[in-house]
Amino acid sequence: MAEQTDLRLAVLIDADNAPRSAIGDVMAEVAVYGTPTIKRIYGDWTTPNLASWKPLLLENAITPVQQYGYTTGKNSTDSAMIIDAMDILYTGQVDGFVLVSSDSDFTRLAIRLREAGKKVYGMGEKKTPSPFIVACDKFVYIEVIRSAAEQARAAEAKAEEESRAAETREEPKAADKPVKAKKAVKKKEEQPGPHVPKAVVELIADAVETMADEDGYAFMSDLGNLLVKKQPDFDPRNFGFSKLSKLVKSLPRFEVDVRKTDQPNVTNIYVRDKARRA
C-alpha cells in the first residue's frame, strides 16, 4: 500500500449527520491523510433543508448523490452510501475511505472495509456512538477540526494585521531620534491545554511501556501510531495541544529526550515514563 500521505481516499459524507458549516475544514483535514480521489455526499436533495449545501459542494468539488426518502421517518441515505462504498471497494480504485457521519449505522461498513485491508478514517461529532468510533482506524471529532481551523485562521489574520500595521507605521528619522536597540522578541509558547484525564495519562504510559527499549524510552512517532491503534479517537487536539510531543511534555510524569541525527536540522524525540522507571 502507498505511504499514508499518498493514500487515494474515497470521501463519503452522510448529509443527514454532518454539519455543513464545517465541511471545508473537514476536507482540509482529509488532505492530511491522503488525496481524496472520490468525494460524494448522500441525501434527499429535493428537501428544503439540504438546499444550503449547494455552494459548499461547489467550493469543495463534492458530488451530491440523490437518495429519496421512501418512507417517512426512515433514513435511506445510509443504504445508498453503504452500497456505493462496497462498489468502490470492489473496483480497487482507492486505498482507504473517509466516512463523515455521526451515525452508528456505519459501524459494520467500517469493519468490513478494514477486513478488506483498507484504511478507514471516521469523522463525526462528539455525539458519535462508541461502536462506530472503535470500528475505524482513526476517528477525528469535527468539533476539534473546526476549533483548530478557527484558531489557525485567527492567528493568520492577526499576523496579517500586525504586518500591515508595521508597514504603515511612520518610522522616526535617524537625525531626530537616537537609534534604540531592539528588544529580543520571545517566541510565544503554546498555552497549556485543558486538564488531561487520568485515563489518557495511563493510556500513554501503557503505550510507552509496550514500546520501551531497555532504557525505558519509546520513539515518539511510533508511540503516536500505537495510541491511535489502542484508541481510534485519540488526538492531542482533544486536549488543547497541536502535537503529541507538546502534550507529553506538559505531563510531569514523562521525560522527553530530543536526540540529534546525522541529518542536519533533524531530531528524533523519545519519551520515558518516570513513574514506572522509579
C-alpha positions as CSV (number, residue, x, y, z in Angstrom):
1,M,0.0,0.0,0.0
2,A,1.1,3.6,-0.6
3,E,2.6,5.8,2.1
4,Q,-0.1,7.4,4.3
5,T,0.2,10.8,2.8
6,D,-0.1,9.3,-0.7
7,L,-3.3,7.3,0.0
8,R,-6.1,7.5,-2.5
9,L,-9.2,8.1,-0.4
10,A,-12.9,7.9,-1.1
11,V,-14.7,10.5,1.0
12,L,-18.3,9.6,1.6
13,I,-20.5,12.1,3.5
14,D,-23.8,11.5,5.2
15,A,-25.6,14.8,4.7
16,D,-28.2,14.0,7.3
17,N,-25.5,13.6,10.0
18,A,-22.7,16.0,9.1
19,P,-22.6,19.8,10.0
20,R,-22.5,21.8,6.7
21,S,-20.7,24.7,8.4
22,A,-17.6,22.6,8.9
23,I,-17.3,20.8,5.6
24,G,-14.5,23.0,4.3
25,D,-12.4,22.3,7.4
26,V,-13.3,18.6,7.2
27,M,-11.9,18.4,3.6
28,A,-8.8,20.2,4.7
29,E,-8.3,17.6,7.4
30,V,-8.8,14.8,4.9
31,A,-5.9,16.1,2.9
32,V,-3.6,15.3,5.9
33,Y,-4.3,11.6,5.5
34,G,-4.2,11.4,1.7
35,T,-5.6,12.5,-1.6
36,P,-9.4,12.5,-1.9
37,T,-9.9,11.0,-5.4
38,I,-13.7,10.3,-4.8
39,K,-15.9,12.9,-3.0
40,R,-19.6,12.1,-2.6
41,I,-22.3,13.3,-0.3
42,Y,-25.6,11.5,0.2
43,G,-29.1,12.9,0.9
44,D,-32.5,13.7,-0.4
45,W,-31.7,16.9,-2.3
46,T,-35.3,17.6,-3.1
47,T,-35.9,18.6,0.6
48,P,-35.6,22.3,1.5
49,N,-33.3,21.7,4.5
50,L,-30.4,20.5,2.2
51,A,-30.6,23.5,-0.2
52,S,-27.9,25.4,1.7
53,W,-25.4,22.7,0.9
54,K,-25.1,23.7,-2.8
55,P,-22.5,26.5,-2.6
56,L,-20.4,24.3,-0.2
57,L,-20.4,21.4,-2.6
58,L,-19.3,23.6,-5.5
59,E,-16.5,25.1,-3.4
60,N,-15.1,21.7,-2.4
61,A,-15.9,19.8,-5.7
62,I,-18.1,17.2,-3.9
63,T,-20.6,15.3,-6.0
64,P,-24.2,15.1,-4.5
65,V,-25.9,11.7,-4.7
66,Q,-29.6,11.7,-4.7
67,Q,-31.4,9.3,-2.4
68,Y,-35.2,9.7,-1.9
69,G,-36.7,9.1,1.5
70,Y,-39.1,6.4,0.5
71,T,-40.7,6.2,4.0
72,T,-41.3,9.0,6.4
73,G,-39.1,8.7,9.5
74,K,-36.6,6.3,7.8
75,N,-33.1,7.2,6.7
76,S,-32.5,5.7,3.3
77,T,-29.2,7.7,2.9
78,D,-27.3,5.0,4.9
79,S,-28.1,2.2,2.4
80,A,-27.1,4.3,-0.6
81,M,-23.8,5.2,1.0
82,I,-23.1,1.6,2.0
83,I,-23.8,0.3,-1.5
84,D,-21.6,2.9,-3.1
85,A,-18.8,2.1,-0.6
86,M,-18.9,-1.6,-1.5
87,D,-18.9,-0.8,-5.2
88,I,-15.8,1.4,-4.8
89,L,-14.1,-1.3,-2.7
90,Y,-14.5,-3.9,-5.4
91,T,-13.2,-1.7,-8.1
92,G,-9.9,-1.3,-6.2
93,Q,-9.7,2.4,-7.1
94,V,-8.8,3.6,-3.6
95,D,-6.5,2.7,-0.6
96,G,-8.8,4.0,2.1
97,F,-12.2,5.5,3.0
98,V,-13.2,8.6,5.0
99,L,-16.7,8.2,6.4
100,V,-18.1,11.5,7.6
101,S,-21.1,10.8,9.8
102,S,-22.1,10.6,13.5
103,D,-24.4,7.6,12.8
104,S,-23.5,4.2,14.3
105,D,-25.3,2.5,11.4
106,F,-21.9,2.7,9.5
107,T,-20.1,0.6,12.1
108,R,-20.4,-2.7,10.2
109,L,-19.3,-0.9,7.0
110,A,-16.2,0.4,8.7
111,I,-15.4,-3.1,9.9
112,R,-16.0,-4.7,6.5
113,L,-13.7,-2.1,4.7
114,R,-10.9,-2.8,7.2
115,E,-11.3,-6.5,6.8
116,A,-10.6,-5.9,3.1
117,G,-7.3,-4.2,4.0
118,K,-8.5,-0.6,3.5
119,K,-7.7,2.3,5.9
120,V,-10.8,3.8,7.4
121,Y,-10.9,7.3,8.8
122,G,-14.1,8.4,10.6
123,M,-15.1,12.0,11.2
124,G,-18.1,12.9,13.2
125,E,-19.4,14.9,16.1
126,K,-18.7,14.1,19.8
127,K,-22.2,12.6,20.0
128,T,-21.0,9.7,17.7
129,P,-21.6,6.3,19.4
130,S,-18.5,4.4,20.6
131,P,-19.0,1.3,18.3
132,F,-18.5,3.4,15.2
133,I,-15.5,5.2,16.6
134,V,-13.6,2.0,17.5
135,A,-14.5,0.4,14.2
136,C,-12.3,3.0,12.4
137,D,-8.5,3.0,12.2
138,K,-8.7,6.6,13.3
139,F,-11.6,8.8,14.3
140,V,-11.5,12.6,14.5
141,Y,-14.1,14.8,16.1
142,I,-15.5,17.6,13.9
143,E,-15.6,20.0,16.8
144,V,-11.8,19.6,17.2
145,I,-11.3,20.0,13.5
146,R,-13.4,23.2,13.5
147,S,-11.7,24.6,16.6
148,A,-8.2,24.0,15.3
149,A,-9.1,25.6,11.9
150,E,-10.6,28.7,13.6
151,Q,-7.5,29.2,15.7
152,A,-5.3,28.9,12.7
153,R,-7.4,31.5,10.8
154,A,-7.4,33.8,13.8
155,A,-3.6,33.6,14.1
156,E,-3.2,34.2,10.4
157,A,-5.5,37.2,10.5
158,K,-3.6,38.7,13.5
159,A,-0.2,38.2,11.8
160,E,-1.5,39.9,8.6
161,E,-2.9,42.8,10.7
162,E,0.4,43.3,12.5
163,S,2.2,43.2,9.2
164,R,0.0,45.9,7.7
165,A,0.4,48.0,10.8
166,A,4.2,47.7,10.7
167,E,4.2,48.8,7.0
168,T,2.0,51.9,7.6
169,R,3.7,53.0,10.8
170,E,5.9,56.0,10.3
171,E,9.4,55.4,11.5
172,P,11.2,58.3,13.3
173,K,14.1,59.9,11.3
174,A,17.6,58.9,12.4
175,A,18.5,62.6,12.8
176,D,15.6,63.3,15.1
177,K,15.8,60.4,17.5
178,P,18.7,58.1,18.6
179,V,18.6,54.6,17.4
180,K,17.4,52.3,20.1
181,A,18.4,48.7,20.5
182,K,15.7,46.3,19.5
183,K,14.4,44.1,22.3
184,A,14.6,40.4,21.8
185,V,11.2,39.0,20.9
186,K,10.3,35.9,22.8
187,K,8.7,33.2,20.8
188,K,5.1,32.6,22.0
189,E,4.8,29.3,23.7
190,E,1.8,27.1,23.2
191,Q,-0.7,27.7,26.0
192,P,-1.4,24.8,28.3
193,G,-4.4,22.9,27.3
194,P,-7.3,21.7,29.4
195,H,-6.7,19.1,32.1
196,V,-5.7,15.8,30.6
197,P,-7.8,13.0,32.1
198,K,-6.0,10.4,34.2
199,A,-7.3,7.7,31.9
200,V,-5.4,9.3,29.0
201,V,-2.2,9.6,31.0
202,E,-2.5,5.9,31.8
203,L,-3.1,5.1,28.1
204,I,0.1,7.0,27.2
205,A,2.0,5.2,30.0
206,D,0.8,1.8,28.9
207,A,1.8,2.5,25.3
208,V,5.2,3.8,26.4
209,E,5.8,0.6,28.4
210,T,4.8,-1.6,25.5
211,M,7.3,0.1,23.1
212,A,10.1,1.0,25.5
213,D,13.7,-0.2,24.9
214,E,15.9,-1.5,27.8
215,D,16.4,2.1,29.0
216,G,12.7,2.7,29.1
217,Y,12.5,5.1,26.1
218,A,9.9,4.9,23.3
219,F,10.1,6.6,20.0
220,M,7.5,9.4,19.9
221,S,6.4,8.8,16.3
222,D,5.8,5.1,16.9
223,L,4.1,6.0,20.2
224,G,1.6,8.2,18.3
225,N,0.7,5.3,15.9
226,L,0.2,2.9,18.8
227,L,-2.1,5.3,20.7
228,V,-4.4,5.6,17.7
229,K,-4.5,1.8,17.3
230,K,-5.4,1.5,21.0
231,Q,-7.9,4.3,21.0
232,P,-9.0,5.5,17.5
233,D,-10.3,8.9,18.7
234,F,-7.1,9.8,20.4
235,D,-5.9,13.2,19.2
236,P,-3.7,15.7,21.0
237,R,-6.1,18.5,19.8
238,N,-8.8,17.0,22.0
239,F,-6.8,18.3,25.0
240,G,-5.7,21.6,23.5
241,F,-2.3,20.6,22.1
242,S,-1.3,20.8,18.4
243,K,1.2,17.9,18.7
244,L,1.6,14.7,20.7
245,S,5.1,15.9,21.8
246,K,3.7,19.1,23.3
247,L,1.0,17.1,25.1
248,V,3.6,14.7,26.6
249,K,5.9,17.5,27.6
250,S,3.1,19.1,29.6
251,L,2.7,16.0,31.7
252,P,5.2,15.8,34.7
253,R,5.1,12.0,34.7
254,F,7.0,11.7,31.4
255,E,10.6,12.6,30.5
256,V,11.2,13.7,26.9
257,D,14.6,13.3,25.2
258,V,15.4,15.1,22.0
259,R,18.2,13.4,20.1
260,K,20.2,14.7,17.1
261,T,20.6,12.6,14.0
262,D,23.2,12.6,11.2
263,Q,20.9,14.7,9.1
264,P,21.1,18.5,9.7
265,N,18.0,20.0,11.5
266,V,16.5,16.6,12.0
267,T,15.9,15.2,15.5
268,N,14.3,12.2,17.0
269,I,12.1,12.5,20.1
270,Y,11.9,9.8,22.7
271,V,9.7,9.6,25.8
272,R,10.1,7.7,29.1
273,D,7.7,7.1,31.9
274,K,9.5,8.3,35.1
275,A,6.9,6.8,37.4
276,R,7.5,3.2,36.1
277,R,11.2,3.6,35.9
278,A,11.5,4.6,39.6
